[in-house]
């Protein structure tokens, strides 16, 4: 196994791409705010909430993977089409986050009130008619839908093969979201279910498909798809395992969202699946009786977090992340991407493995 220089600091190549993508999305949404507020000034509220959420943070991993696959396949790094594609990926991600917060009942996102929470509060404060919760959730669904449409706007000039890849990505993330919802309510926390969800809800959507999109934009999808999958799939799984660890055991101030919500909801993660397999006695009873309970107390949450650590499940996830990154990087050396692109993808892989948010 390689000595892993894991890091919580975003590599310079990621920061530069993120800046360009943020400017593009800001330009698009600012123009749309100006356009639609001339129809009705109140339309500033949903459109600005979308713009503010996109610009409030985010790692911009998907645009970075897309960019370096594009450049590694021979694309011009200054071509605006790859910036537009990065913006489309970020807007699609924002759509998923907004809808995810509604489905999970999450209160915050990126240090801000979740969109549905903000509009519910506005309804309550203004003493409008109807149910505040339904209004907040309804607006959030529409704001998410706007993000979904604006992603299409940014990709409107992309070649057909790239649009096909993007459509497949969108189907997969929605399929993964359903599997996550169904697995949660059924209490299905088997390792097989957790892995399937991690592939479709996050792994493929975060790494593999953005890589494919970059290659498709450069006109080399058929040639490079297999080697990019060999790199992207294990790294995407490592990304999700890190996400599971952070969601259960991370620092709320760093994440910008509550820690432990996945445990209160009983999300079917690989971390929980392994802890269930290993727990005995009182620890096993605690997981059976209280995991996935919305009324889980802070003390019970701490106790469950202790089980995740004491059973060795958290440590095993760290080992799995390391093995998956090793597998990913080995595959990268066999790809036909340029050396420069490979070097940047290696940096991204270490960041995915070691990030703390």
C-alpha positions as CSV (number, residue, x, y, z in Angstrom):
1,X,0.0,0.0,0.0
2,X,1.3,3.5,-0.9
3,X,2.3,6.0,1.8
4,X,-0.7,8.3,1.5
5,X,-0.1,12.1,1.7
6,X,-3.8,12.7,2.6
7,X,-4.6,16.3,2.9
8,X,-7.5,18.5,3.9
9,X,-6.2,21.4,1.8
10,X,-7.7,21.7,-1.7
11,X,-5.1,21.4,-4.4
12,X,-4.3,24.5,-6.4
13,X,-5.7,22.9,-9.6
14,X,-9.0,22.5,-7.9
15,X,-9.1,26.0,-6.6
16,X,-8.4,27.6,-10.0
17,X,-11.2,25.5,-11.7
18,X,-13.6,26.3,-8.8
19,X,-13.0,30.0,-9.3
20,X,-13.8,29.9,-13.0
21,X,-16.9,27.8,-12.5
22,X,-18.2,30.0,-9.7
23,X,-17.8,33.1,-11.9
24,X,-19.7,31.4,-14.8
25,X,-22.6,30.3,-12.5
26,X,-22.7,33.7,-10.8
27,X,-22.9,35.4,-14.2
28,X,-25.7,33.2,-15.4
29,X,-27.8,33.5,-12.2
30,X,-27.2,37.2,-11.8
31,X,-28.4,37.8,-15.3
32,X,-31.5,35.6,-14.6
33,X,-32.3,37.5,-11.4
34,X,-32.1,40.8,-13.3
35,X,-34.3,39.3,-16.1
36,X,-37.0,37.8,-13.9
37,X,-37.3,40.6,-11.3
38,X,-38.5,42.8,-14.2
39,X,-41.4,40.5,-14.4
40,X,-42.0,40.5,-10.7
41,X,-39.7,41.7,-7.9
42,X,-40.6,38.8,-5.7
43,X,-38.8,36.4,-8.1
44,X,-35.6,37.7,-6.6
45,X,-36.2,35.5,-3.6
46,X,-36.1,32.0,-5.1
47,X,-33.4,32.9,-7.7
48,X,-31.2,34.6,-5.1
49,X,-31.5,31.7,-2.8
50,X,-30.2,29.4,-5.5
51,X,-27.3,31.7,-6.3
52,X,-26.4,32.2,-2.7
53,X,-26.4,28.4,-2.0
54,X,-24.2,27.7,-5.0
55,X,-21.7,30.4,-4.0
56,X,-21.8,29.6,-0.3
57,X,-19.3,26.8,-0.6
58,X,-18.7,23.4,-2.0
59,X,-15.6,21.5,-3.0
60,X,-16.2,21.7,-6.8
61,X,-14.8,18.2,-7.2
62,X,-17.1,17.3,-10.1
63,X,-16.0,20.2,-12.3
64,X,-12.4,19.4,-11.5
65,X,-12.6,15.8,-12.5
66,X,-14.4,16.8,-15.7
67,X,-11.8,19.5,-16.4
68,X,-8.7,17.2,-16.0
69,X,-10.3,14.4,-18.1
70,X,-11.0,17.0,-20.8
71,X,-7.5,18.4,-20.7
72,X,-5.9,15.0,-20.3
73,X,-7.8,13.9,-23.5
74,X,-6.3,16.8,-25.4
75,X,-8.9,19.5,-24.7
76,X,-7.9,23.2,-24.5
77,X,-7.9,24.2,-20.8
78,X,-9.2,27.6,-21.8
79,X,-12.1,26.3,-23.8
80,X,-15.3,27.8,-22.3
81,X,-17.2,24.6,-23.0
82,X,-15.5,22.8,-20.1
83,X,-16.3,25.7,-17.7
84,X,-19.9,25.5,-18.8
85,X,-19.9,21.8,-18.2
86,X,-18.4,22.4,-14.7
87,X,-21.2,24.9,-14.0
88,X,-23.8,22.4,-15.2
89,X,-22.3,19.8,-12.8
90,X,-22.4,22.3,-9.9
91,X,-26.0,23.3,-10.6
92,X,-27.1,19.7,-10.9
93,X,-25.3,19.0,-7.5
94,X,-27.2,22.0,-6.0
95,X,-30.5,20.6,-7.3
96,X,-29.7,17.3,-5.6
97,X,-28.7,19.0,-2.3
98,X,-31.9,21.1,-2.1
99,X,-34.2,18.2,-2.8
100,X,-32.1,16.0,-0.5
101,X,-32.5,18.5,2.4
102,X,-36.3,18.3,1.9
103,X,-36.4,14.5,1.9
104,X,-34.1,14.3,4.9
105,X,-35.6,17.2,6.8
106,X,-32.2,18.8,7.2
107,X,-32.1,22.3,8.7
108,X,-28.8,23.7,7.4
109,X,-26.6,23.4,4.3
110,X,-23.2,25.1,3.8
111,X,-23.7,27.1,7.0
112,X,-27.0,28.5,5.7
113,X,-30.5,27.7,6.5
114,X,-31.7,24.9,4.1
115,X,-33.8,26.4,1.3
116,X,-37.1,24.9,2.6
117,X,-36.3,26.1,6.1
118,X,-35.6,29.7,5.0
119,X,-38.9,29.9,3.1
120,X,-40.9,28.3,5.8
121,X,-39.5,30.9,8.2
122,X,-40.4,33.7,5.7
123,X,-44.0,32.3,5.5
124,X,-44.3,32.2,9.3
125,X,-42.9,35.7,9.8
126,X,-45.2,37.2,7.2
127,X,-48.2,35.4,8.6
128,X,-49.2,34.2,5.1
129,X,-52.1,31.9,4.5
130,X,-51.7,28.1,4.4
131,X,-49.2,25.8,6.0
132,X,-45.7,27.2,6.3
133,X,-44.0,23.8,6.0
134,X,-45.7,23.0,2.8
135,X,-44.8,26.4,1.3
136,X,-41.2,26.1,2.3
137,X,-40.9,22.6,0.8
138,X,-42.8,23.6,-2.3
139,X,-40.5,26.5,-3.0
140,X,-37.4,24.4,-2.3
141,X,-38.6,21.8,-4.9
142,X,-39.0,24.6,-7.4
143,X,-35.6,26.1,-6.6
144,X,-34.1,22.7,-7.1
145,X,-35.9,22.4,-10.4
146,X,-34.5,25.7,-11.5
147,X,-31.0,24.5,-10.8
148,X,-31.8,21.4,-12.9
149,X,-33.0,23.5,-15.9
150,X,-30.1,25.9,-15.7
151,X,-27.7,23.0,-15.8
152,X,-29.3,22.1,-19.2
153,X,-28.9,25.7,-20.3
154,X,-25.1,25.6,-19.7
155,X,-24.8,22.3,-21.6
156,X,-26.9,23.3,-24.6
157,X,-24.0,23.6,-27.0
158,X,-22.3,20.4,-25.9
159,X,-21.9,17.5,-28.4
160,X,-24.6,14.8,-28.3
161,X,-22.3,12.2,-26.7
162,X,-21.6,14.6,-23.8
163,X,-25.3,15.2,-23.3
164,X,-25.9,11.4,-23.3
165,X,-23.3,11.1,-20.5
166,X,-24.8,13.9,-18.5
167,X,-28.3,12.3,-18.9
168,X,-27.0,9.0,-17.6
169,X,-25.4,10.8,-14.7
170,X,-28.7,12.4,-13.8
171,X,-30.6,9.1,-14.0
172,X,-28.0,7.4,-11.8
173,X,-28.1,10.0,-9.1
174,X,-31.9,9.9,-8.9
175,X,-31.9,6.1,-8.9
176,X,-29.4,6.2,-6.1
177,X,-31.5,8.7,-4.1
178,X,-34.5,6.3,-4.3
179,X,-32.4,3.4,-3.2
180,X,-31.2,5.5,-0.2
181,X,-34.7,6.5,0.7
182,X,-36.1,3.0,0.4
183,X,-33.2,1.4,2.3
184,X,-33.6,3.9,5.1
185,X,-37.3,3.3,5.7
186,X,-36.9,-0.5,5.3
187,X,-34.1,-0.5,7.8
188,X,-31.9,-2.3,5.3
189,X,-28.4,-1.7,6.3
190,X,-26.7,-4.6,4.7
191,X,-23.2,-4.1,3.2
192,X,-24.5,-5.0,-0.3
193,X,-27.3,-2.3,-0.1
194,X,-24.9,0.3,1.3
195,X,-22.4,-0.3,-1.4
196,X,-25.0,-0.1,-4.2
197,X,-26.3,3.2,-2.8
198,X,-22.8,4.6,-2.5
199,X,-22.1,3.8,-6.2
200,X,-25.2,5.3,-7.6
201,X,-26.0,8.1,-5.3
202,X,-22.6,9.5,-4.9
203,X,-19.6,7.6,-6.3
204,X,-20.4,7.4,-10.0
205,X,-22.0,10.9,-9.9
206,X,-19.0,12.5,-8.2
207,X,-16.1,11.0,-10.0
208,X,-16.7,8.5,-12.8
209,X,-19.4,10.4,-14.8
210,X,-17.7,13.8,-14.6
211,X,-14.5,12.1,-16.0
212,X,-16.6,10.6,-18.8
213,X,-18.2,14.0,-19.5
214,X,-14.7,15.6,-19.8
215,X,-13.6,12.9,-22.2
216,X,-16.8,13.2,-24.2
217,X,-16.3,17.0,-24.6
218,X,-12.9,16.3,-26.0
219,X,-14.3,13.7,-28.5
220,X,-12.6,10.7,-26.9
221,X,-15.3,9.1,-24.8
222,X,-15.3,5.7,-26.4
223,X,-11.5,5.4,-26.3
224,X,-11.1,6.5,-22.7
225,X,-14.3,5.5,-20.9
226,X,-13.0,2.1,-19.7
227,X,-9.8,3.4,-18.2
228,X,-11.6,6.4,-16.6
229,X,-14.1,4.0,-15.0
230,X,-11.2,2.0,-13.6
231,X,-9.8,5.1,-12.0
232,X,-13.1,6.7,-11.1
233,X,-15.2,4.0,-9.6
234,X,-13.0,3.0,-6.7
235,X,-12.2,6.6,-6.0
236,X,-15.9,7.5,-6.0
237,X,-16.5,4.7,-3.5
238,X,-13.7,6.1,-1.4
239,X,-15.4,9.5,-1.6
240,X,-18.6,8.1,-0.2
241,X,-16.9,6.1,2.6
242,X,-15.3,9.4,3.6
243,X,-18.6,11.1,3.4
244,X,-20.1,8.4,5.7
245,X,-17.4,8.9,8.2
246,X,-17.7,12.7,8.2
247,X,-21.5,12.5,8.5
248,X,-21.3,10.3,11.5
249,X,-18.1,11.4,13.3
250,X,-17.0,14.7,11.7
251,X,-17.0,18.3,13.0
252,X,-20.2,20.2,12.5
253,X,-18.4,23.6,12.3
254,X,-16.2,22.4,9.5
255,X,-19.0,20.5,7.6
256,X,-21.5,23.3,7.6
257,X,-24.3,20.9,8.5
258,X,-25.3,18.8,11.5
259,X,-23.2,15.7,12.4
260,X,-25.2,12.6,13.2
261,X,-28.3,13.2,11.1
262,X,-27.5,10.1,9.1
263,X,-27.6,8.1,12.4
264,X,-30.9,9.6,13.4
265,X,-32.3,8.7,10.0
266,X,-30.8,5.3,9.9
267,X,-29.1,5.8,6.6
268,X,-27.8,2.5,5.1
269,X,-24.1,3.2,5.1
270,X,-21.1,0.9,4.9
271,X,-19.9,2.2,8.2
272,X,-23.2,1.3,10.0
273,X,-23.5,-2.0,8.2
274,X,-20.0,-3.1,9.5
275,X,-20.7,-1.9,13.0
276,X,-23.9,-3.9,13.1
277,X,-22.0,-7.0,11.9
278,X,-19.5,-6.6,14.7
279,X,-21.5,-5.2,17.6
280,X,-22.4,-7.5,20.5
281,X,-24.5,-7.3,23.7
282,X,-25.5,-3.9,24.8
283,X,-23.9,-2.3,21.7
284,X,-25.8,-4.5,19.3
285,X,-29.1,-3.8,21.2
286,X,-28.4,0.0,21.0
287,X,-28.0,-0.2,17.3
288,X,-31.1,-2.3,16.8
289,X,-33.3,-0.3,19.1
290,X,-32.2,3.3,18.6
291,X,-30.4,3.7,15.3
292,X,-32.7,5.5,12.9
293,X,-34.9,7.0,15.5
294,X,-35.7,10.7,15.0
295,X,-36.0,11.2,18.8
296,X,-32.5,9.9,19.4
297,X,-31.0,11.9,22.2
298,X,-27.6,13.5,22.2
299,X,-26.4,11.0,24.7
300,X,-27.6,8.1,22.6
301,X,-26.1,9.6,19.5
302,X,-22.7,9.8,21.4
303,X,-23.1,6.2,22.5
304,X,-23.8,5.1,18.9
305,X,-20.8,7.0,17.7
306,X,-18.8,5.2,20.3
307,X,-20.0,1.9,18.9
308,X,-18.8,2.9,15.4
309,X,-15.4,3.5,16.9
310,X,-15.2,0.7,19.5
311,X,-16.2,-2.1,17.0
312,X,-13.4,-1.0,14.7
313,X,-15.8,-0.1,12.0
314,X,-14.5,3.4,11.6
315,X,-10.9,2.2,11.5
316,X,-11.8,-0.4,8.9
317,X,-13.4,2.3,6.7
318,X,-10.1,4.2,6.8
319,X,-8.3,1.1,5.6
320,X,-10.9,0.6,2.8
321,X,-10.5,4.2,1.7
322,X,-6.7,3.6,1.5
323,X,-7.1,0.4,-0.5
324,X,-9.6,2.0,-2.9
325,X,-7.3,5.0,-3.5
326,X,-4.4,2.7,-4.2
327,X,-6.6,0.8,-6.7
328,X,-7.7,4.0,-8.4
329,X,-4.2,5.4,-8.7
330,X,-2.8,2.2,-10.1
331,X,-5.5,2.3,-12.8
332,X,-4.7,5.9,-13.6
333,X,-1.1,5.0,-14.5
334,X,-2.5,2.7,-17.2
335,X,-4.7,5.4,-18.8
336,X,-3.9,7.4,-21.9
337,X,-4.4,10.8,-20.2
338,X,-1.5,13.3,-20.4
339,X,1.1,13.3,-17.6
340,X,0.0,16.7,-16.4
341,X,-3.6,15.7,-16.1
342,X,-2.6,12.5,-14.3
343,X,-0.6,14.5,-11.8
344,X,-3.6,16.8,-11.0
345,X,-5.9,13.8,-10.7
346,X,-3.5,12.2,-8.2
347,X,-3.7,15.4,-6.1
348,X,-7.5,15.3,-6.3
349,X,-7.5,11.6,-5.2
350,X,-5.5,12.4,-2.1
351,X,-7.8,15.3,-1.3
352,X,-10.9,13.0,-1.7
353,X,-9.3,10.5,0.7
354,X,-8.3,13.0,3.3
355,X,-10.8,15.8,3.3
356,X,-12.5,16.9,6.5
357,X,-15.6,18.5,4.9
